[in-house]
Amino acid sequence: MVQQNFALHETMELHELLNFKTICMTTSKMIQGVVFDQELKTLLEKDVQQSMQSVNVLQELLSKTQPQ
């Protein structure tokens, strides 16, 4: 496994991005349950899928980091 060297503030920023994307994903998923418009539900589902991909990428990146 390749170790990336990030400064502490960069690692913290990655954590902040991960938290933000997780909150966005959770919000979109919850809103799907109360939306009646099918087009909006489709957009929300697409957002959830893209957010899940982003969360996975960020988690993978964070698992390879080692603060300096």
CHARMM-style PDB file with segment names, atoms N, HN, CA, C and O in Angstrom:
ATOM      1  N   MET     1       0.853  -1.178   0.000  1.00  0.00      PROA
ATOM      2  CA  MET     1       0.000   0.000   0.000  1.00  0.00      PROA
ATOM      3  C   MET     1       0.899   1.241   0.000  1.00  0.00      PROA
ATOM      4  O   MET     1       1.843   1.327   0.785  1.00  0.00      PROA
ATOM      5  N   VAL     2       0.609   2.175  -0.860  1.00  0.00      PROA
ATOM      6  HN  VAL     2      -0.158   2.105  -1.498  1.00  0.00      PROA
ATOM      7  CA  VAL     2       1.371   3.410  -0.988  1.00  0.00      PROA
ATOM      8  C   VAL     2       0.895   4.402   0.061  1.00  0.00      PROA
ATOM      9  O   VAL     2      -0.303   4.645   0.203  1.00  0.00      PROA
ATOM     10  N   GLN     3       1.849   4.976   0.799  1.00  0.00      PROA
ATOM     11  HN  GLN     3       2.822   4.778   0.683  1.00  0.00      PROA
ATOM     12  CA  GLN     3       1.508   5.975   1.802  1.00  0.00      PROA
ATOM     13  C   GLN     3       1.659   7.369   1.215  1.00  0.00      PROA
ATOM     14  O   GLN     3       2.716   7.708   0.684  1.00  0.00      PROA
ATOM     15  N   GLN     4       0.627   8.168   1.305  1.00  0.00      PROA
ATOM     16  HN  GLN     4      -0.232   7.893   1.737  1.00  0.00      PROA
ATOM     17  CA  GLN     4       0.680   9.563   0.880  1.00  0.00      PROA
ATOM     18  C   GLN     4       1.047  10.398   2.098  1.00  0.00      PROA
ATOM     19  O   GLN     4       0.537  10.173   3.195  1.00  0.00      PROA
ATOM     20  N   ASN     5       1.915  11.340   1.900  1.00  0.00      PROA
ATOM     21  HN  ASN     5       2.330  11.523   1.009  1.00  0.00      PROA
ATOM     22  CA  ASN     5       2.265  12.249   2.995  1.00  0.00      PROA
ATOM     23  C   ASN     5       1.494  13.544   2.826  1.00  0.00      PROA
ATOM     24  O   ASN     5       1.747  14.324   1.908  1.00  0.00      PROA
ATOM     25  N   PHE     6       0.554  13.758   3.724  1.00  0.00      PROA
ATOM     26  HN  PHE     6       0.348  13.125   4.470  1.00  0.00      PROA
ATOM     27  CA  PHE     6      -0.225  14.978   3.743  1.00  0.00      PROA
ATOM     28  C   PHE     6       0.078  15.722   5.031  1.00  0.00      PROA
ATOM     29  O   PHE     6       0.340  15.116   6.070  1.00  0.00      PROA
ATOM     30  N   ALA     7       0.040  17.028   4.948  1.00  0.00      PROA
ATOM     31  HN  ALA     7      -0.173  17.520   4.104  1.00  0.00      PROA
ATOM     32  CA  ALA     7       0.147  17.833   6.156  1.00  0.00      PROA
ATOM     33  C   ALA     7      -1.114  17.622   6.984  1.00  0.00      PROA
ATOM     34  O   ALA     7      -2.151  17.213   6.462  1.00  0.00      PROA
ATOM     35  N   LEU     8      -1.016  17.901   8.259  1.00  0.00      PROA
ATOM     36  HN  LEU     8      -0.173  18.233   8.683  1.00  0.00      PROA
ATOM     37  CA  LEU     8      -2.149  17.682   9.159  1.00  0.00      PROA
ATOM     38  C   LEU     8      -3.388  18.449   8.700  1.00  0.00      PROA
ATOM     39  O   LEU     8      -4.495  17.911   8.741  1.00  0.00      PROA
ATOM     40  N   HSD     9      -3.216  19.703   8.262  1.00  0.00      PROA
ATOM     41  HN  HSD     9      -2.318  20.140   8.228  1.00  0.00      PROA
ATOM     42  CA  HSD     9      -4.379  20.491   7.845  1.00  0.00      PROA
ATOM     43  C   HSD     9      -5.018  19.901   6.577  1.00  0.00      PROA
ATOM     44  O   HSD     9      -6.227  20.028   6.386  1.00  0.00      PROA
ATOM     45  N   GLU    10      -4.234  19.269   5.725  1.00  0.00      PROA
ATOM     46  HN  GLU    10      -3.252  19.165   5.880  1.00  0.00      PROA
ATOM     47  CA  GLU    10      -4.792  18.641   4.529  1.00  0.00      PROA
ATOM     48  C   GLU    10      -5.610  17.406   4.898  1.00  0.00      PROA
ATOM     49  O   GLU    10      -6.670  17.162   4.323  1.00  0.00      PROA
ATOM     50  N   THR    11      -5.119  16.642   5.846  1.00  0.00      PROA
ATOM     51  HN  THR    11      -4.258  16.840   6.313  1.00  0.00      PROA
ATOM     52  CA  THR    11      -5.866  15.477   6.321  1.00  0.00      PROA
ATOM     53  C   THR    11      -7.178  15.910   6.970  1.00  0.00      PROA
ATOM     54  O   THR    11      -8.213  15.275   6.771  1.00  0.00      PROA
ATOM     55  N   MET    12      -7.131  16.990   7.744  1.00  0.00      PROA
ATOM     56  HN  MET    12      -6.289  17.506   7.906  1.00  0.00      PROA
ATOM     57  CA  MET    12      -8.346  17.506   8.367  1.00  0.00      PROA
ATOM     58  C   MET    12      -9.345  17.968   7.309  1.00  0.00      PROA
ATOM     59  O   MET    12     -10.549  17.758   7.460  1.00  0.00      PROA
ATOM     60  N   GLU    13      -8.856  18.594   6.246  1.00  0.00      PROA
ATOM     61  HN  GLU    13      -7.878  18.765   6.123  1.00  0.00      PROA
ATOM     62  CA  GLU    13      -9.740  19.046   5.172  1.00  0.00      PROA
ATOM     63  C   GLU    13     -10.385  17.867   4.460  1.00  0.00      PROA
ATOM     64  O   GLU    13     -11.550  17.943   4.069  1.00  0.00      PROA
ATOM     65  N   LEU    14      -9.643  16.777   4.285  1.00  0.00      PROA
ATOM     66  HN  LEU    14      -8.697  16.715   4.602  1.00  0.00      PROA
ATOM     67  CA  LEU    14     -10.230  15.571   3.703  1.00  0.00      PROA
ATOM     68  C   LEU    14     -11.337  15.025   4.598  1.00  0.00      PROA
ATOM     69  O   LEU    14     -12.381  14.595   4.106  1.00  0.00      PROA
ATOM     70  N   HSD    15     -11.111  15.040   5.912  1.00  0.00      PROA
ATOM     71  HN  HSD    15     -10.263  15.389   6.312  1.00  0.00      PROA
ATOM     72  CA  HSD    15     -12.145  14.613   6.858  1.00  0.00      PROA
ATOM     73  C   HSD    15     -13.376  15.511   6.767  1.00  0.00      PROA
ATOM     74  O   HSD    15     -14.504  15.021   6.813  1.00  0.00      PROA
ATOM     75  N   GLU    16     -13.171  16.813   6.639  1.00  0.00      PROA
ATOM     76  HN  GLU    16     -12.254  17.212   6.602  1.00  0.00      PROA
ATOM     77  CA  GLU    16     -14.293  17.747   6.510  1.00  0.00      PROA
ATOM     78  C   GLU    16     -15.084  17.476   5.237  1.00  0.00      PROA
ATOM     79  O   GLU    16     -16.314  17.508   5.253  1.00  0.00      PROA
ATOM     80  N   LEU    17     -14.387  17.210   4.134  1.00  0.00      PROA
ATOM     81  HN  LEU    17     -13.388  17.184   4.121  1.00  0.00      PROA
ATOM     82  CA  LEU    17     -15.069  16.874   2.877  1.00  0.00      PROA
ATOM     83  C   LEU    17     -15.870  15.587   3.018  1.00  0.00      PROA
ATOM     84  O   LEU    17     -17.001  15.494   2.541  1.00  0.00      PROA
ATOM     85  N   LEU    18     -15.279  14.604   3.674  1.00  0.00      PROA
ATOM     86  HN  LEU    18     -14.360  14.680   4.061  1.00  0.00      PROA
ATOM     87  CA  LEU    18     -15.969  13.331   3.890  1.00  0.00      PROA
ATOM     88  C   LEU    18     -17.232  13.540   4.719  1.00  0.00      PROA
ATOM     89  O   LEU    18     -18.286  12.989   4.399  1.00  0.00      PROA
ATOM     90  N   ASN    19     -17.130  14.327   5.776  1.00  0.00      PROA
ATOM     91  HN  ASN    19     -16.274  14.774   6.036  1.00  0.00      PROA
ATOM     92  CA  ASN    19     -18.311  14.612   6.599  1.00  0.00      PROA
ATOM     93  C   ASN    19     -19.383  15.342   5.803  1.00  0.00      PROA
ATOM     94  O   ASN    19     -20.566  15.021   5.915  1.00  0.00      PROA
ATOM     95  N   PHE    20     -18.978  16.319   5.003  1.00  0.00      PROA
ATOM     96  HN  PHE    20     -18.017  16.580   4.913  1.00  0.00      PROA
ATOM     97  CA  PHE    20     -19.923  17.079   4.199  1.00  0.00      PROA
ATOM     98  C   PHE    20     -20.648  16.183   3.201  1.00  0.00      PROA
ATOM     99  O   PHE    20     -21.871  16.256   3.080  1.00  0.00      PROA
ATOM    100  N   LYS    21     -19.903  15.334   2.484  1.00  0.00      PROA
ATOM    101  HN  LYS    21     -18.909  15.274   2.583  1.00  0.00      PROA
ATOM    102  CA  LYS    21     -20.517  14.451   1.490  1.00  0.00      PROA
ATOM    103  C   LYS    21     -21.435  13.443   2.161  1.00  0.00      PROA
ATOM    104  O   LYS    21     -22.472  13.086   1.601  1.00  0.00      PROA
ATOM    105  N   THR    22     -21.073  12.980   3.344  1.00  0.00      PROA
ATOM    106  HN  THR    22     -20.231  13.270   3.799  1.00  0.00      PROA
ATOM    107  CA  THR    22     -21.918  12.043   4.076  1.00  0.00      PROA
ATOM    108  C   THR    22     -23.234  12.700   4.476  1.00  0.00      PROA
ATOM    109  O   THR    22     -24.296  12.087   4.366  1.00  0.00      PROA
ATOM    110  N   ILE    23     -23.164  13.933   4.936  1.00  0.00      PROA
ATOM    111  HN  ILE    23     -22.301  14.431   5.025  1.00  0.00      PROA
ATOM    112  CA  ILE    23     -24.376  14.671   5.309  1.00  0.00      PROA
ATOM    113  C   ILE    23     -25.251  14.917   4.087  1.00  0.00      PROA
ATOM    114  O   ILE    23     -26.470  14.758   4.154  1.00  0.00      PROA
ATOM    115  N   CYS    24     -24.641  15.302   2.979  1.00  0.00      PROA
ATOM    116  HN  CYS    24     -23.651  15.432   2.925  1.00  0.00      PROA
ATOM    117  CA  CYS    24     -25.401  15.525   1.738  1.00  0.00      PROA
ATOM    118  C   CYS    24     -26.112  14.250   1.295  1.00  0.00      PROA
ATOM    119  O   CYS    24     -27.283  14.279   0.917  1.00  0.00      PROA
ATOM    120  N   MET    25     -25.393  13.138   1.347  1.00  0.00      PROA
ATOM    121  HN  MET    25     -24.442  13.115   1.655  1.00  0.00      PROA
ATOM    122  CA  MET    25     -25.965  11.862   0.939  1.00  0.00      PROA
ATOM    123  C   MET    25     -27.143  11.479   1.844  1.00  0.00      PROA
ATOM    124  O   MET    25     -28.193  11.057   1.361  1.00  0.00      PROA
ATOM    125  N   THR    26     -26.959  11.629   3.143  1.00  0.00      PROA
ATOM    126  HN  THR    26     -26.105  11.972   3.536  1.00  0.00      PROA
ATOM    127  CA  THR    26     -28.013  11.299   4.102  1.00  0.00      PROA
ATOM    128  C   THR    26     -29.243  12.174   3.884  1.00  0.00      PROA
ATOM    129  O   THR    26     -30.372  11.683   3.917  1.00  0.00      PROA
ATOM    130  N   THR    27     -29.030  13.456   3.665  1.00  0.00      PROA
ATOM    131  HN  THR    27     -28.113  13.855   3.638  1.00  0.00      PROA
ATOM    132  CA  THR    27     -30.139  14.382   3.439  1.00  0.00      PROA
ATOM    133  C   THR    27     -30.913  14.024   2.184  1.00  0.00      PROA
ATOM    134  O   THR    27     -32.143  13.996   2.203  1.00  0.00      PROA
ATOM    135  N   SER    28     -30.205  13.749   1.090  1.00  0.00      PROA
ATOM    136  HN  SER    28     -29.205  13.772   1.076  1.00  0.00      PROA
ATOM    137  CA  SER    28     -30.878  13.376  -0.160  1.00  0.00      PROA
ATOM    138  C   SER    28     -31.663  12.090   0.017  1.00  0.00      PROA
ATOM    139  O   SER    28     -32.775  11.971  -0.497  1.00  0.00      PROA
ATOM    140  N   LYS    29     -31.108  11.130   0.734  1.00  0.00      PROA
ATOM    141  HN  LYS    29     -30.204  11.227   1.152  1.00  0.00      PROA
ATOM    142  CA  LYS    29     -31.788   9.859   0.951  1.00  0.00      PROA
ATOM    143  C   LYS    29     -33.057  10.059   1.782  1.00  0.00      PROA
ATOM    144  O   LYS    29     -34.086   9.448   1.494  1.00  0.00      PROA
ATOM    145  N   MET    30     -32.994  10.899   2.798  1.00  0.00      PROA
ATOM    146  HN  MET    30     -32.158  11.395   3.032  1.00  0.00      PROA
ATOM    147  CA  MET    30     -34.161  11.139   3.645  1.00  0.00      PROA
ATOM    148  C   MET    30     -35.248  11.896   2.884  1.00  0.00      PROA
ATOM    149  O   MET    30     -36.432  11.596   3.039  1.00  0.00      PROA
ATOM    150  N   ILE    31     -34.862  12.859   2.074  1.00  0.00      PROA
ATOM    151  HN  ILE    31     -33.900  13.102   1.949  1.00  0.00      PROA
ATOM    152  CA  ILE    31     -35.833  13.658   1.331  1.00  0.00      PROA
ATOM    153  C   ILE    31     -36.579  12.808   0.302  1.00  0.00      PROA
ATOM    154  O   ILE    31     -37.732  13.092  -0.019  1.00  0.00      PROA
ATOM    155  N   GLN    32     -35.926  11.769  -0.212  1.00  0.00      PROA
ATOM    156  HN  GLN    32     -34.988  11.538   0.050  1.00  0.00      PROA
ATOM    157  CA  GLN    32     -36.580  10.892  -1.189  1.00  0.00      PROA
ATOM    158  C   GLN    32     -37.894  10.324  -0.650  1.00  0.00      PROA
ATOM    159  O   GLN    32     -38.844  10.112  -1.404  1.00  0.00      PROA
ATOM    160  N   GLY    33     -37.937  10.084   0.649  1.00  0.00      PROA
ATOM    161  HN  GLY    33     -37.166  10.257   1.262  1.00  0.00      PROA
ATOM    162  CA  GLY    33     -39.135   9.491   1.245  1.00  0.00      PROA
ATOM    163  C   GLY    33     -40.328  10.419   1.294  1.00  0.00      PROA
ATOM    164  O   GLY    33     -41.455   9.944   1.437  1.00  0.00      PROA
ATOM    165  N   VAL    34     -40.130  11.726   1.183  1.00  0.00      PROA
ATOM    166  HN  VAL    34     -39.215  12.111   1.067  1.00  0.00      PROA
ATOM    167  CA  VAL    34     -41.247  12.661   1.301  1.00  0.00      PROA
ATOM    168  C   VAL    34     -41.559  13.379  -0.009  1.00  0.00      PROA
ATOM    169  O   VAL    34     -42.466  14.210  -0.067  1.00  0.00      PROA
ATOM    170  N   VAL    35     -40.801  13.056  -1.062  1.00  0.00      PROA
ATOM    171  HN  VAL    35     -40.064  12.382  -1.014  1.00  0.00      PROA
ATOM    172  CA  VAL    35     -41.005  13.708  -2.358  1.00  0.00      PROA
ATOM    173  C   VAL    35     -41.957  12.863  -3.202  1.00  0.00      PROA
ATOM    174  O   VAL    35     -41.832  11.640  -3.258  1.00  0.00      PROA
ATOM    175  N   PHE    36     -42.904  13.524  -3.855  1.00  0.00      PROA
ATOM    176  HN  PHE    36     -43.005  14.518  -3.810  1.00  0.00      PROA
ATOM    177  CA  PHE    36     -43.871  12.820  -4.688  1.00  0.00      PROA
ATOM    178  C   PHE    36     -43.557  12.921  -6.173  1.00  0.00      PROA
ATOM    179  O   PHE    36     -44.006  12.082  -6.954  1.00  0.00      PROA
ATOM    180  N   ASP    37     -42.801  13.920  -6.573  1.00  0.00      PROA
ATOM    181  HN  ASP    37     -42.436  14.601  -5.939  1.00  0.00      PROA
ATOM    182  CA  ASP    37     -42.460  14.116  -7.973  1.00  0.00      PROA
ATOM    183  C   ASP    37     -41.401  13.086  -8.396  1.00  0.00      PROA
ATOM    184  O   ASP    37     -40.317  13.029  -7.816  1.00  0.00      PROA
ATOM    185  N   GLN    38     -41.724  12.280  -9.405  1.00  0.00      PROA
ATOM    186  HN  GLN    38     -42.605  12.326  -9.877  1.00  0.00      PROA
ATOM    187  CA  GLN    38     -40.836  11.203  -9.820  1.00  0.00      PROA
ATOM    188  C   GLN    38     -39.507  11.730 -10.381  1.00  0.00      PROA
ATOM    189  O   GLN    38     -38.455  11.132 -10.154  1.00  0.00      PROA
ATOM    190  N   GLU    39     -39.559  12.836 -11.104  1.00  0.00      PROA
ATOM    191  HN  GLU    39     -40.414  13.322 -11.288  1.00  0.00      PROA
ATOM    192  CA  GLU    39     -38.330  13.403 -11.665  1.00  0.00      PROA
ATOM    193  C   GLU    39     -37.381  13.857 -10.559  1.00  0.00      PROA
ATOM    194  O   GLU    39     -36.171  13.649 -10.646  1.00  0.00      PROA
ATOM    195  N   LEU    40     -37.935  14.476  -9.523  1.00  0.00      PROA
ATOM    196  HN  LEU    40     -38.918  14.645  -9.453  1.00  0.00      PROA
ATOM    197  CA  LEU    40     -37.118  14.901  -8.396  1.00  0.00      PROA
ATOM    198  C   LEU    40     -36.549  13.697  -7.647  1.00  0.00      PROA
ATOM    199  O   LEU    40     -35.395  13.717  -7.219  1.00  0.00      PROA
ATOM    200  N   LYS    41     -37.367  12.642  -7.488  1.00  0.00      PROA
ATOM    201  HN  LYS    41     -38.305  12.627  -7.836  1.00  0.00      PROA
ATOM    202  CA  LYS    41     -36.877  11.425  -6.843  1.00  0.00      PROA
ATOM    203  C   LYS    41     -35.716  10.828  -7.615  1.00  0.00      PROA
ATOM    204  O   LYS    41     -34.752  10.345  -7.020  1.00  0.00      PROA
ATOM    205  N   THR    42     -35.804  10.860  -8.938  1.00  0.00      PROA
ATOM    206  HN  THR    42     -36.586  11.253  -9.421  1.00  0.00      PROA
ATOM    207  CA  THR    42     -34.730  10.338  -9.778  1.00  0.00      PROA
ATOM    208  C   THR    42     -33.456  11.148  -9.592  1.00  0.00      PROA
ATOM    209  O   THR    42     -32.367  10.582  -9.498  1.00  0.00      PROA
ATOM    210  N   LEU    43     -33.588  12.473  -9.540  1.00  0.00      PROA
ATOM    211  HN  LEU    43     -34.473  12.932  -9.616  1.00  0.00      PROA
ATOM    212  CA  LEU    43     -32.423  13.330  -9.314  1.00  0.00      PROA
ATOM    213  C   LEU    43     -31.799  13.078  -7.939  1.00  0.00      PROA
ATOM    214  O   LEU    43     -30.577  13.048  -7.799  1.00  0.00      PROA
ATOM    215  N   LEU    44     -32.641  12.900  -6.940  1.00  0.00      PROA
ATOM    216  HN  LEU    44     -33.635  12.925  -7.054  1.00  0.00      PROA
ATOM    217  CA  LEU    44     -32.149  12.628  -5.595  1.00  0.00      PROA
ATOM    218  C   LEU    44     -31.425  11.282  -5.545  1.00  0.00      PROA
ATOM    219  O   LEU    44     -30.392  11.159  -4.887  1.00  0.00      PROA
ATOM    220  N   GLU    45     -31.952  10.291  -6.225  1.00  0.00      PROA
ATOM    221  HN  GLU    45     -32.792  10.391  -6.759  1.00  0.00      PROA
ATOM    222  CA  GLU    45     -31.304   8.979  -6.256  1.00  0.00      PROA
ATOM    223  C   GLU    45     -29.945   9.068  -6.946  1.00  0.00      PROA
ATOM    224  O   GLU    45     -28.973   8.457  -6.503  1.00  0.00      PROA
ATOM    225  N   LYS    46     -29.889   9.839  -8.041  1.00  0.00      PROA
ATOM    226  HN  LYS    46     -30.679  10.335  -8.401  1.00  0.00      PROA
ATOM    227  CA  LYS    46     -28.617  10.041  -8.730  1.00  0.00      PROA
ATOM    228  C   LYS    46     -27.616  10.733  -7.806  1.00  0.00      PROA
ATOM    229  O   LYS    46     -26.438  10.375  -7.782  1.00  0.00      PROA
ATOM    230  N   ASP    47     -28.087  11.725  -7.047  1.00  0.00      PROA
ATOM    231  HN  ASP    47     -29.044  12.016  -7.066  1.00  0.00      PROA
ATOM    232  CA  ASP    47     -27.219  12.426  -6.093  1.00  0.00      PROA
ATOM    233  C   ASP    47     -26.704  11.468  -5.027  1.00  0.00      PROA
ATOM    234  O   ASP    47     -25.535  11.530  -4.647  1.00  0.00      PROA
ATOM    235  N   VAL    48     -27.571  10.581  -4.545  1.00  0.00      PROA
ATOM    236  HN  VAL    48     -28.521  10.530  -4.854  1.00  0.00      PROA
ATOM    237  CA  VAL    48     -27.157   9.610  -3.529  1.00  0.00      PROA
ATOM    238  C   VAL    48     -26.075   8.692  -4.097  1.00  0.00      PROA
ATOM    239  O   VAL    48     -25.073   8.431  -3.432  1.00  0.00      PROA
ATOM    240  N   GLN    49     -26.270   8.205  -5.308  1.00  0.00      PROA
ATOM    241  HN  GLN    49     -27.085   8.417  -5.848  1.00  0.00      PROA
ATOM    242  CA  GLN    49     -25.290   7.313  -5.926  1.00  0.00      PROA
ATOM    243  C   GLN    49     -23.942   8.010  -6.122  1.00  0.00      PROA
ATOM    244  O   GLN    49     -22.895   7.429  -5.835  1.00  0.00      PROA
ATOM    245  N   GLN    50     -23.967   9.240  -6.606  1.00  0.00      PROA
ATOM    246  HN  GLN    50     -24.818   9.711  -6.839  1.00  0.00      PROA
ATOM    247  CA  GLN    50     -22.724   9.986  -6.812  1.00  0.00      PROA
ATOM    248  C   GLN    50     -22.046  10.313  -5.477  1.00  0.00      PROA
ATOM    249  O   GLN    50     -20.820  10.277  -5.369  1.00  0.00      PROA
ATOM    250  N   SER    51     -22.847  10.626  -4.479  1.00  0.00      PROA
ATOM    251  HN  SER    51     -23.843  10.655  -4.566  1.00  0.00      PROA
ATOM    252  CA  SER    51     -22.286  10.912  -3.157  1.00  0.00      PROA
ATOM    253  C   SER    51     -21.636   9.669  -2.561  1.00  0.00      PROA
ATOM    254  O   SER    51     -20.590   9.761  -1.919  1.00  0.00      PROA
ATOM    255  N   MET    52     -22.250   8.511  -2.771  1.00  0.00      PROA
ATOM    256  HN  MET    52     -23.100   8.436  -3.292  1.00  0.00      PROA
ATOM    257  CA  MET    52     -21.668   7.261  -2.271  1.00  0.00      PROA
ATOM    258  C   MET    52     -20.310   7.004  -2.935  1.00  0.00      PROA
ATOM    259  O   MET    52     -19.368   6.560  -2.279  1.00  0.00      PROA
ATOM    260  N   GLN    53     -20.219   7.282  -4.223  1.00  0.00      PROA
ATOM    261  HN  GLN    53     -20.984   7.643  -4.756  1.00  0.00      PROA
ATOM    262  CA  GLN    53     -18.946   7.118  -4.916  1.00  0.00      PROA
ATOM    263  C   GLN    53     -17.902   8.084  -4.350  1.00  0.00      PROA
ATOM    264  O   GLN    53     -16.751   7.704  -4.134  1.00  0.00      PROA
ATOM    265  N   SER    54     -18.305   9.322  -4.114  1.00  0.00      PROA
ATOM    266  HN  SER    54     -19.239   9.631  -4.289  1.00  0.00      PROA
ATOM    267  CA  SER    54     -17.388  10.320  -3.558  1.00  0.00      PROA
ATOM    268  C   SER    54     -16.922   9.919  -2.163  1.00  0.00      PROA
ATOM    269  O   SER    54     -15.742  10.051  -1.838  1.00  0.00      PROA
ATOM    270  N   VAL    55     -17.840   9.432  -1.345  1.00  0.00      PROA
ATOM    271  HN  VAL    55     -18.798   9.325  -1.609  1.00  0.00      PROA
ATOM    272  CA  VAL    55     -17.498   8.996   0.006  1.00  0.00      PROA
ATOM    273  C   VAL    55     -16.493   7.845  -0.057  1.00  0.00      PROA
ATOM    274  O   VAL    55     -15.528   7.819   0.707  1.00  0.00      PROA
ATOM    275  N   ASN    56     -16.718   6.899  -0.959  1.00  0.00      PROA
ATOM    276  HN  ASN    56     -17.502   6.920  -1.579  1.00  0.00      PROA
ATOM    277  CA  ASN    56     -15.789   5.779  -1.087  1.00  0.00      PROA
ATOM    278  C   ASN    56     -14.398   6.236  -1.509  1.00  0.00      PROA
ATOM    279  O   ASN    56     -13.395   5.745  -0.990  1.00  0.00      PROA
ATOM    280  N   VAL    57     -14.336   7.175  -2.451  1.00  0.00      PROA
ATOM    281  HN  VAL    57     -15.151   7.574  -2.873  1.00  0.00      PROA
ATOM    282  CA  VAL    57     -13.043   7.699  -2.900  1.00  0.00      PROA
ATOM    283  C   VAL    57     -12.336   8.421  -1.761  1.00  0.00      PROA
ATOM    284  O   VAL    57     -11.139   8.226  -1.549  1.00  0.00      PROA
ATOM    285  N   LEU    58     -13.064   9.246  -1.034  1.00  0.00      PROA
ATOM    286  HN  LEU    58     -14.036   9.404  -1.206  1.00  0.00      PROA
ATOM    287  CA  LEU    58     -12.461   9.977   0.086  1.00  0.00      PROA
ATOM    288  C   LEU    58     -11.990   9.026   1.183  1.00  0.00      PROA
ATOM    289  O   LEU    58     -10.922   9.229   1.761  1.00  0.00      PROA
ATOM    290  N   GLN    59     -12.779   7.991   1.473  1.00  0.00      PROA
ATOM    291  HN  GLN    59     -13.646   7.827   1.004  1.00  0.00      PROA
ATOM    292  CA  GLN    59     -12.368   7.022   2.484  1.00  0.00      PROA
ATOM    293  C   GLN    59     -11.108   6.276   2.046  1.00  0.00      PROA
ATOM    294  O   GLN    59     -10.208   6.034   2.850  1.00  0.00      PROA
ATOM    295  N   GLU    60     -11.055   5.921   0.783  1.00  0.00      PROA
ATOM    296  HN  GLU    60     -11.787   6.117   0.130  1.00  0.00      PROA
ATOM    297  CA  GLU    60      -9.875   5.235   0.270  1.00  0.00      PROA
ATOM    298  C   GLU    60      -8.645   6.141   0.352  1.00  0.00      PROA
ATOM    299  O   GLU    60      -7.563   5.705   0.745  1.00  0.00      PROA
ATOM    300  N   LEU    61      -8.827   7.388  -0.019  1.00  0.00      PROA
ATOM    301  HN  LEU    61      -9.706   7.743  -0.338  1.00  0.00      PROA
ATOM    302  CA  LEU    61      -7.718   8.343   0.042  1.00  0.00      PROA
ATOM    303  C   LEU    61      -7.245   8.537   1.480  1.00  0.00      PROA
ATOM    304  O   LEU    61      -6.043   8.566   1.742  1.00  0.00      PROA
ATOM    305  N   LEU    62      -8.181   8.670   2.402  1.00  0.00      PROA
ATOM    306  HN  LEU    62      -9.158   8.647   2.190  1.00  0.00      PROA
ATOM    307  CA  LEU    62      -7.804   8.851   3.805  1.00  0.00      PROA
ATOM    308  C   LEU    62      -7.124   7.610   4.375  1.00  0.00      PROA
ATOM    309  O   LEU    62      -6.259   7.725   5.244  1.00  0.00      PROA
ATOM    310  N   SER    63      -7.499   6.440   3.903  1.00  0.00      PROA
ATOM    311  HN  SER    63      -8.201   6.346   3.197  1.00  0.00      PROA
ATOM    312  CA  SER    63      -6.871   5.231   4.421  1.00  0.00      PROA
ATOM    313  C   SER    63      -5.421   5.123   3.966  1.00  0.00      PROA
ATOM    314  O   SER    63      -4.634   4.406   4.584  1.00  0.00      PROA
ATOM    315  N   LYS    64      -5.058   5.820   2.903  1.00  0.00      PROA
ATOM    316  HN  LYS    64      -5.697   6.403   2.401  1.00  0.00      PROA
ATOM    317  CA  LYS    64      -3.692   5.772   2.377  1.00  0.00      PROA
ATOM    318  C   LYS    64      -2.835   6.942   2.868  1.00  0.00      PROA
ATOM    319  O   LYS    64      -1.669   7.048   2.489  1.00  0.00      PROA
ATOM    320  N   THR    65      -3.388   7.809   3.697  1.00  0.00      PROA
ATOM    321  HN  THR    65      -4.335   7.723   4.005  1.00  0.00      PROA
ATOM    322  CA  THR    65      -2.649   9.003   4.116  1.00  0.00      PROA
ATOM    323  C   THR    65      -1.917   8.755   5.410  1.00  0.00      PROA
ATOM    324  O   THR    65      -2.310   7.929   6.233  1.00  0.00      PROA
ATOM    325  N   GLN    66      -0.870   9.478   5.558  1.00  0.00      PROA
ATOM    326  HN  GLN    66      -0.551  10.149   4.889  1.00  0.00      PROA
ATOM    327  CA  GLN    66      -0.135   9.498   6.815  1.00  0.00      PROA
ATOM    328  C   GLN    66       0.324  10.925   7.047  1.00  0.00      PROA
ATOM    329  O   GLN    66       1.169  11.433   6.310  1.00  0.00      PROA
ATOM    330  N   PRO    67      -0.230  11.586   8.074  1.00  0.00      PROA
ATOM    331  CA  PRO    67       0.164  12.983   8.325  1.00  0.00      PROA
ATOM    332  C   PRO    67       1.660  13.094   8.597  1.00  0.00      PROA
ATOM    333  O   PRO    67       2.280  12.184   9.148  1.00  0.00      PROA
ATOM    334  N   GLN    68       2.221  14.226   8.200  1.00  0.00      PROA
ATOM    335  HN  GLN    68       1.718  14.966   7.753  1.00  0.00      PROA
ATOM    336  CA  GLN    68       3.644  14.475   8.449  1.00  0.00      PROA
ATOM    337  C   GLN    68       3.860  14.903   9.880  1.00  0.00      PROA
ATOM    338  OT1 GLN    68       4.994  15.159  10.283  1.00  0.00      PROA
TER     339      GLN     68
END
